[in-house]
């Protein structure tokens, strides 16, 4: 397809609503597949190695899945008119650098950790990458620019005026 000149095309509300449904279905399948693989292999084949830590990790992973999925579903909730037409497609879950990107990353990381934890219990520790990534984003986007922001420059005329005022007070 040849490159188009001018403004980038925008999506309609109906297209956003359809893509959001497909995205939610895709991530639901990832969550269900990772959980099913973990439960089938660890509970059916290696039941003797399934300890209370594994139960807690499974419950925690399930709660992460449910929370992230519900959050994405609430963001993507479409509004329909009485005739059935899409009035508002909800937020676009496939928008780059949006909040949904971070939620999708959490779902994918949890699924990867859960599948790897089938082989070795210490793979659950990879979950610690999520708070590490959150702190990195907090540092890069908020804390570092605020702490290391250059001081505002004052021109010489204003500086002399401020010095005269300070000298008068003393």
Secondary structure, DSSP 8 states (H G I E B T S, - for coil): -----SS-----HHHHHHHHHHHHHHHHHHHHHHHHHHIIIIIII-GGG--HHHHHHHHHHHHHHHHHHHHHHHHT--EE-TTS-EEE--S-TT-TTSHHHHHHHHHHHHHHHHHHTTT-GGGGGGGHHHHHHHHHHHIIIIIHHHHS-------HHHHHHHHHHHHHH-
